[in-house]
Amino acid sequence: MAVKFQYNKTSLTNLGKQLKIRQNALPTLKNKESALRVSVIAAKAEAQAQAQALEGKLQEYDYLCALWNEFEPGLVSIKDVHLKTVKIAGVKAPALDGIDFDLKPFNAFVKPAWYADGVRILQELSTLGIESEISEERRQVLEFNRKKTTQKVNLYEKVQIPGFQEAIRKIKRYMEDEENLSKASSKIVKSRHEQQEEEEEL
């Protein structure tokens, strides 16, 4: 990125301010990036653990497969899923706050004895499935923000800060050269005046 600047004190001051802002922000950004990196790893592990827990529960209840044919479809449904926002390393991410199940009434005396357990199992499996999906979404949100933060760190560290430093160096060098030229020319003018005065006296 080429830094646009002019060879004057105003431009030098502005570049100095911009450089200071980035130098001050860089440590914070680096801390955020490392915190997000750790959070992404934790979220990934959590999502995998929940997916495995769901798979484990499905295998655990596999022996009931034949019985599900007797289960009334639509007996248990999800009315609403409540989400909350949690802040992880300064990033807003979704988290499960609760699930509202809609349970149709049934006659426990007429239905098989395992019906109540079936309802509980369905609610448990649904909760695990939803938690797993939300964990995966949280991981994606954190991963996206980590990438953005890494890009910003690289932009500041490798492009903008060196660019501003180089521009400031060029302006200072130019201003020093101008000052030296000005001094040299005033010396030349002064020595000519002195020479003319000497010649006039003679």
N, C-alpha and C positions, 0 to 999 in steps of 0.2 A: 504494500500500500504506500503510494507516494504521498507524503504529507505536503499539503499546500501551505506555503508561507511566503512572507515578504521579508526583505532585508531591512527590517526596522525594529525599534524597541517595543512597539505595540505587539507585533507578531511574536517577538521573543517572549514577552510576558504571557501572552495567550498560550503559547506552546508549553511554557513552564508550568502553567496551571493545569493544562491537559495532562502533562506528564505526571505531575504530582497526584492527580486524581487516580490515574491508572496504577501508579506505584502503590498508593494506599489501598486500592481495591483488590490488588492481586493476591495478597495473603488471605484475605477473606474468601475470595473465589476459590483459592486452592484448598482451604479448609472445607468449604462447601462441597467441592468436588470429591474430596476423600471421604467425607461423611456420606455423600450420596452413593459412592462406590460401595461402602460397607452396607448401606441400607438396601441397595440393589441385590447384593449377595444374600442378605438376610431374607428379603422378600421372595427371592427365587427359591431359597431353601424352604420357606413357609409354604409357597404355592405347591412345590413338589411334595412336601409332607402331607398337605391336605389332599392332593390328587391320589397319593398312595393310600391315605386313610380311607378315602372314598372307594378305591379299588378293593382295599382289604374288607371293607364292610359289605361290598357287593358279593365278594367271594364267601364271606361269612354267612350271608343269607341266601346263598346259592341253593341250599337244600330246600328252600321254600318255593322254588320256581314253579313247581306243579300247582301249588296252592293259589298262586296269584291269579290263575284262571277263574277261581271262584270269587275273587275280590271284585267288588263293585267299582267299575271305572267312574272317575269323577267324585268319588267319596271324599277324597282329600285333595284340595287345590290351594294354590298360593294366592292369597288376596292382595298382599302388598309386601314389598321388600324395603325396609328402611335402611338408608345409608347415612353415614356421617362422614364428615371430612376431618382427617387427622393431618397434622403437620409433621412431616418427617424431613429433617435437615432443611427446613425452610420451604418445603414443597408440599402443597396441598394434595392429599391422596385419599381415595375412597376406602371406607371400612364398613363392615356390616354392623348395623345397630339393632337389627331384629327382623323377624319374618312373621307376618300375619298369615296363619293358615285358616282356610275356610273348610270346616268339617261338616258334611251333611249328616243329619241325625240318622242313626240306625238302631234297630231293635237288637240289643245284645243277646236276648233270649232266643231269637230266631236264627241269627247269624252264627257262624262257627266261633268257637271259643278263642281262636287265634286272631280274630278281627281287630281287637283292641291293640294287640301287639303289632299287627300289620300297619295300623294307622301310625303307631309310634315309629316303626321302622321307616315308613315312607317319609315322615317328617324329619327323621334323623338323616336319611340319605339326601333329601332335598336340601337340608341345611348345609351338609358337607359339600354338596355340589355347588351351591351358591357361594359359600365361603371360598371355595377353590377358585371360582371364576373371578371373584372380587380381588383375591390375592394376586391373581395373574394380572388383572388390570392395574392394580397398585404397582406391581413390578414394572409394567410397561411405562406407567407415568414416571416412576423414579428413573428408569433407564433413559427415557427421552430427555428428562431434565439433566441427568448426569452428562449426556452427550452434549447438550447445549452449553453446560457449564465448562466442560472440557474444551469445547471450541472457543469459548470466551477467554479462558485461561491462555490457550495457545495464541489467540489473536493479540491479547495484551502483551504476553511474554515474548513472542517471537516476531511480531509484526509492529504493533503500535508503539510500544515503549522504545525499541531500538530506532524506529522511524523518527519519533519525536526527539530522541537524544541526538541523532545525526543532524536533523534540521536545526536544533539549537546550536550545535557545534559549528555548522556552516554560517549561521547568522552571526555568532560571536567572532568567528574568524574574519568574516566580511567587515564587521564593525571595527575590529582591531586594525585591519588593513586600511580602512577609511581614515581612522584616527592617525595612523602612522603617515599616510599620504598627506593628510592635512597638516601635521606637524612638519613634515619634510618641506612641503610647499611654503609654509609660513617662514621656515628657516631660510629658504632660498630667497623669498621676497625680502626678508629682513637684511640678509647679506647683500643683496642688490642695492637696497636703500643706503646701507652703510657705505657701499662702494661708490654710489653716486654722490653721496655727501662728501666723501674723501676727494673725489675728482673735482667737485665744485669748489672745495676749499683750496685746491691746488690752482 
